[in-house]
Amino acid sequence: MMPPILIIPGLNGSGPHHWQTRLEQSFPGARRVKQANWKNPNRAAWVERLVADIEANPGGVLVAHSLGCALVAHAAAEHPDLAITAALLVAPADVESPRHTPERTCEFAPIPRVSLPFRSVVVASTNDPYMALRRARELADAWGAEFVDVGPLGHINVEAGFGPWPAGERILRDLMLGRRQQCPAAPATLHA
């Protein structure tokens, strides 16, 4: 039986063409964590909503993007006993850097740097405008996560050319099966 999948968008949510929305449609029973205000995030409220959804779906697999990655780190640090099987953390946003992220995300700083008590994979791009690759790798190390460098894919969102993201689905399936991640042979193949 497949564990529940919780989709955790970042700032502004994930629209109808975003890879998270497509992934949600591809996995039966996947559900999106819905925040009250996608444009002006409140860390305490976002953590509370995420924790409630995790508690309602014990043993779930989290699929976070951008600000959603910092949200997962905060929820795990504040509630280390949550029943989470694994987390896919894609294109984390550097909320500690005013140069990289909007001011309205600053209350998510500092990003917790404690080992996550569940299997996790951080996927990052070499040219993400919201997080330098070196910083993403540092977070993965601090979280005890596997790290996948997918090459120059921007923020891995609609603006970077992602609706469907088959490589992301493969990474998620491997994570759910407990397989170690393989770095893609060529970043160009990630869209197909």
Contacts in CASP RR format, 6 or more apart in sequence:
PFRMAT RR
TARGET T0000
AUTHOR 0000-0000-0000
METHOD contacts of the structure
MODEL  1
MMPPILIIPGLNGSGPHHWQTRLEQSFPGARRVKQANWKNPNRAAWVERL
VADIEANPGGVLVAHSLGCALVAHAAAEHPDLAITAALLVAPADVESPRH
TPERTCEFAPIPRVSLPFRSVVVASTNDPYMALRRARELADAWGAEFVDV
GPLGHINVEAGFGPWPAGERILRDLMLGRRQQCPAAPATLHA
2 27 0 8 1.000
2 28 0 8 1.000
2 176 0 8 1.000
3 59 0 8 1.000
3 60 0 8 1.000
3 61 0 8 1.000
3 85 0 8 1.000
3 176 0 8 1.000
4 29 0 8 1.000
4 30 0 8 1.000
4 31 0 8 1.000
4 57 0 8 1.000
4 59 0 8 1.000
4 60 0 8 1.000
4 61 0 8 1.000
5 23 0 8 1.000
5 24 0 8 1.000
5 27 0 8 1.000
5 29 0 8 1.000
5 30 0 8 1.000
5 31 0 8 1.000
5 60 0 8 1.000
5 61 0 8 1.000
5 63 0 8 1.000
5 172 0 8 1.000
6 30 0 8 1.000
6 31 0 8 1.000
6 32 0 8 1.000
6 33 0 8 1.000
6 50 0 8 1.000
6 53 0 8 1.000
6 54 0 8 1.000
6 57 0 8 1.000
6 60 0 8 1.000
6 61 0 8 1.000
6 62 0 8 1.000
6 63 0 8 1.000
7 14 0 8 1.000
7 20 0 8 1.000
7 21 0 8 1.000
7 23 0 8 1.000
7 24 0 8 1.000
7 30 0 8 1.000
7 31 0 8 1.000
7 32 0 8 1.000
7 33 0 8 1.000
7 63 0 8 1.000
8 32 0 8 1.000
8 33 0 8 1.000
8 50 0 8 1.000
8 62 0 8 1.000
8 63 0 8 1.000
8 64 0 8 1.000
8 65 0 8 1.000
8 68 0 8 1.000
8 71 0 8 1.000
8 72 0 8 1.000
9 15 0 8 1.000
9 18 0 8 1.000
9 20 0 8 1.000
9 32 0 8 1.000
9 33 0 8 1.000
9 35 0 8 1.000
9 38 0 8 1.000
9 65 0 8 1.000
9 66 0 8 1.000
9 68 0 8 1.000
10 38 0 8 1.000
10 41 0 8 1.000
10 64 0 8 1.000
10 65 0 8 1.000
10 66 0 8 1.000
10 67 0 8 1.000
10 68 0 8 1.000
10 71 0 8 1.000
10 93 0 8 1.000
11 38 0 8 1.000
11 39 0 8 1.000
11 41 0 8 1.000
11 66 0 8 1.000
11 67 0 8 1.000
11 93 0 8 1.000
11 102 0 8 1.000
11 104 0 8 1.000
11 105 0 8 1.000
12 38 0 8 1.000
12 39 0 8 1.000
13 35 0 8 1.000
13 38 0 8 1.000
14 20 0 8 1.000
14 21 0 8 1.000
14 32 0 8 1.000
14 65 0 8 1.000
14 157 0 8 1.000
15 21 0 8 1.000
15 158 0 8 1.000
17 158 0 8 1.000
17 163 0 8 1.000
18 65 0 8 1.000
18 157 0 8 1.000
18 158 0 8 1.000
18 162 0 8 1.000
18 163 0 8 1.000
19 156 0 8 1.000
19 157 0 8 1.000
19 162 0 8 1.000
19 163 0 8 1.000
19 164 0 8 1.000
19 165 0 8 1.000
19 168 0 8 1.000
20 32 0 8 1.000
20 63 0 8 1.000
20 65 0 8 1.000
21 163 0 8 1.000
22 163 0 8 1.000
22 164 0 8 1.000
22 165 0 8 1.000
23 30 0 8 1.000
23 63 0 8 1.000
23 165 0 8 1.000
23 168 0 8 1.000
23 169 0 8 1.000
23 172 0 8 1.000
24 30 0 8 1.000
24 31 0 8 1.000
24 32 0 8 1.000
26 169 0 8 1.000
30 63 0 8 1.000
31 53 0 8 1.000
31 57 0 8 1.000
33 49 0 8 1.000
33 50 0 8 1.000
33 53 0 8 1.000
34 49 0 8 1.000
35 41 0 8 1.000
35 45 0 8 1.000
35 46 0 8 1.000
35 49 0 8 1.000
36 45 0 8 1.000
36 49 0 8 1.000
37 45 0 8 1.000
39 104 0 8 1.000
40 104 0 8 1.000
41 67 0 8 1.000
41 104 0 8 1.000
41 105 0 8 1.000
41 107 0 8 1.000
41 108 0 8 1.000
42 107 0 8 1.000
43 71 0 8 1.000
43 74 0 8 1.000
43 107 0 8 1.000
43 108 0 8 1.000
46 71 0 8 1.000
47 71 0 8 1.000
47 74 0 8 1.000
47 75 0 8 1.000
47 78 0 8 1.000
50 71 0 8 1.000
50 72 0 8 1.000
50 75 0 8 1.000
51 75 0 8 1.000
51 78 0 8 1.000
51 79 0 8 1.000
51 82 0 8 1.000
54 60 0 8 1.000
54 62 0 8 1.000
54 75 0 8 1.000
54 82 0 8 1.000
54 83 0 8 1.000
54 84 0 8 1.000
55 82 0 8 1.000
55 83 0 8 1.000
58 83 0 8 1.000
59 83 0 8 1.000
59 84 0 8 1.000
59 85 0 8 1.000
60 83 0 8 1.000
60 84 0 8 1.000
60 85 0 8 1.000
60 86 0 8 1.000
61 84 0 8 1.000
61 85 0 8 1.000
61 86 0 8 1.000
61 87 0 8 1.000
61 88 0 8 1.000
61 172 0 8 1.000
61 175 0 8 1.000
61 176 0 8 1.000
62 72 0 8 1.000
62 84 0 8 1.000
62 86 0 8 1.000
62 87 0 8 1.000
62 88 0 8 1.000
62 89 0 8 1.000
63 87 0 8 1.000
63 88 0 8 1.000
63 90 0 8 1.000
63 172 0 8 1.000
64 71 0 8 1.000
64 72 0 8 1.000
64 87 0 8 1.000
64 88 0 8 1.000
64 89 0 8 1.000
64 90 0 8 1.000
65 90 0 8 1.000
65 91 0 8 1.000
65 156 0 8 1.000
65 157 0 8 1.000
66 90 0 8 1.000
66 91 0 8 1.000
66 92 0 8 1.000
66 93 0 8 1.000
66 130 0 8 1.000
66 155 0 8 1.000
66 157 0 8 1.000
67 93 0 8 1.000
67 95 0 8 1.000
67 101 0 8 1.000
67 105 0 8 1.000
67 108 0 8 1.000
68 92 0 8 1.000
68 93 0 8 1.000
69 89 0 8 1.000
69 90 0 8 1.000
69 91 0 8 1.000
69 92 0 8 1.000
69 93 0 8 1.000
69 122 0 8 1.000
69 139 0 8 1.000
70 92 0 8 1.000
70 93 0 8 1.000
70 95 0 8 1.000
70 105 0 8 1.000
70 108 0 8 1.000
70 111 0 8 1.000
71 108 0 8 1.000
72 87 0 8 1.000
72 89 0 8 1.000
72 116 0 8 1.000
73 111 0 8 1.000
73 112 0 8 1.000
73 114 0 8 1.000
73 116 0 8 1.000
73 139 0 8 1.000
73 143 0 8 1.000
74 108 0 8 1.000
74 111 0 8 1.000
74 112 0 8 1.000
75 82 0 8 1.000
76 82 0 8 1.000
76 84 0 8 1.000
76 112 0 8 1.000
76 114 0 8 1.000
76 116 0 8 1.000
76 117 0 8 1.000
76 118 0 8 1.000
77 112 0 8 1.000
77 114 0 8 1.000
80 117 0 8 1.000
84 117 0 8 1.000
84 118 0 8 1.000
85 118 0 8 1.000
85 119 0 8 1.000
85 176 0 8 1.000
86 118 0 8 1.000
86 119 0 8 1.000
86 120 0 8 1.000
86 121 0 8 1.000
86 175 0 8 1.000
86 176 0 8 1.000
86 178 0 8 1.000
87 116 0 8 1.000
87 118 0 8 1.000
87 119 0 8 1.000
87 120 0 8 1.000
87 121 0 8 1.000
87 145 0 8 1.000
88 120 0 8 1.000
88 121 0 8 1.000
88 123 0 8 1.000
88 168 0 8 1.000
88 171 0 8 1.000
88 172 0 8 1.000
88 175 0 8 1.000
89 120 0 8 1.000
89 121 0 8 1.000
89 122 0 8 1.000
89 123 0 8 1.000
89 140 0 8 1.000
89 143 0 8 1.000
89 145 0 8 1.000
90 122 0 8 1.000
90 123 0 8 1.000
90 156 0 8 1.000
90 168 0 8 1.000
91 123 0 8 1.000
91 124 0 8 1.000
91 125 0 8 1.000
91 128 0 8 1.000
91 130 0 8 1.000
91 131 0 8 1.000
91 154 0 8 1.000
91 155 0 8 1.000
91 156 0 8 1.000
91 157 0 8 1.000
92 111 0 8 1.000
92 122 0 8 1.000
92 124 0 8 1.000
92 131 0 8 1.000
92 136 0 8 1.000
92 139 0 8 1.000
93 100 0 8 1.000
93 101 0 8 1.000
93 105 0 8 1.000
93 130 0 8 1.000
93 131 0 8 1.000
94 100 0 8 1.000
94 101 0 8 1.000
94 111 0 8 1.000
94 130 0 8 1.000
94 131 0 8 1.000
94 132 0 8 1.000
94 135 0 8 1.000
95 101 0 8 1.000
95 105 0 8 1.000
95 106 0 8 1.000
95 108 0 8 1.000
95 109 0 8 1.000
95 111 0 8 1.000
96 109 0 8 1.000
96 110 0 8 1.000
96 111 0 8 1.000
97 135 0 8 1.000
98 106 0 8 1.000
100 129 0 8 1.000
100 130 0 8 1.000
100 131 0 8 1.000
100 132 0 8 1.000
101 130 0 8 1.000
111 139 0 8 1.000
113 139 0 8 1.000
113 142 0 8 1.000
113 143 0 8 1.000
114 142 0 8 1.000
114 143 0 8 1.000
115 142 0 8 1.000
115 143 0 8 1.000
115 144 0 8 1.000
116 143 0 8 1.000
116 144 0 8 1.000
116 145 0 8 1.000
119 175 0 8 1.000
119 178 0 8 1.000
120 143 0 8 1.000
120 144 0 8 1.000
120 145 0 8 1.000
120 146 0 8 1.000
120 175 0 8 1.000
121 145 0 8 1.000
121 146 0 8 1.000
121 147 0 8 1.000
121 148 0 8 1.000
121 171 0 8 1.000
121 175 0 8 1.000
121 181 0 8 1.000
122 136 0 8 1.000
122 137 0 8 1.000
122 139 0 8 1.000
122 140 0 8 1.000
122 143 0 8 1.000
122 145 0 8 1.000
122 146 0 8 1.000
122 147 0 8 1.000
122 148 0 8 1.000
123 148 0 8 1.000
123 150 0 8 1.000
123 156 0 8 1.000
123 168 0 8 1.000
123 171 0 8 1.000
124 131 0 8 1.000
124 133 0 8 1.000
124 136 0 8 1.000
124 137 0 8 1.000
124 140 0 8 1.000
124 147 0 8 1.000
124 148 0 8 1.000
124 149 0 8 1.000
124 150 0 8 1.000
125 133 0 8 1.000
125 149 0 8 1.000
125 150 0 8 1.000
125 151 0 8 1.000
125 152 0 8 1.000
125 153 0 8 1.000
125 154 0 8 1.000
125 155 0 8 1.000
125 156 0 8 1.000
125 160 0 8 1.000
126 133 0 8 1.000
126 149 0 8 1.000
126 151 0 8 1.000
126 152 0 8 1.000
126 153 0 8 1.000
127 151 0 8 1.000
127 152 0 8 1.000
127 153 0 8 1.000
127 154 0 8 1.000
128 136 0 8 1.000
128 153 0 8 1.000
128 154 0 8 1.000
128 155 0 8 1.000
128 156 0 8 1.000
129 154 0 8 1.000
129 155 0 8 1.000
130 155 0 8 1.000
133 149 0 8 1.000
136 147 0 8 1.000
137 147 0 8 1.000
137 149 0 8 1.000
139 145 0 8 1.000
140 146 0 8 1.000
140 147 0 8 1.000
141 147 0 8 1.000
146 180 0 8 1.000
146 181 0 8 1.000
148 171 0 8 1.000
148 181 0 8 1.000
148 183 0 8 1.000
148 184 0 8 1.000
149 183 0 8 1.000
150 156 0 8 1.000
150 167 0 8 1.000
150 183 0 8 1.000
150 184 0 8 1.000
150 187 0 8 1.000
150 190 0 8 1.000
151 187 0 8 1.000
152 187 0 8 1.000
153 160 0 8 1.000
153 162 0 8 1.000
153 187 0 8 1.000
153 190 0 8 1.000
154 160 0 8 1.000
156 162 0 8 1.000
156 165 0 8 1.000
161 191 0 8 1.000
162 191 0 8 1.000
165 190 0 8 1.000
165 191 0 8 1.000
166 190 0 8 1.000
166 191 0 8 1.000
166 192 0 8 1.000
167 184 0 8 1.000
167 189 0 8 1.000
167 190 0 8 1.000
167 191 0 8 1.000
168 190 0 8 1.000
171 181 0 8 1.000
174 180 0 8 1.000
174 181 0 8 1.000
174 182 0 8 1.000
175 181 0 8 1.000
184 190 0 8 1.000
END
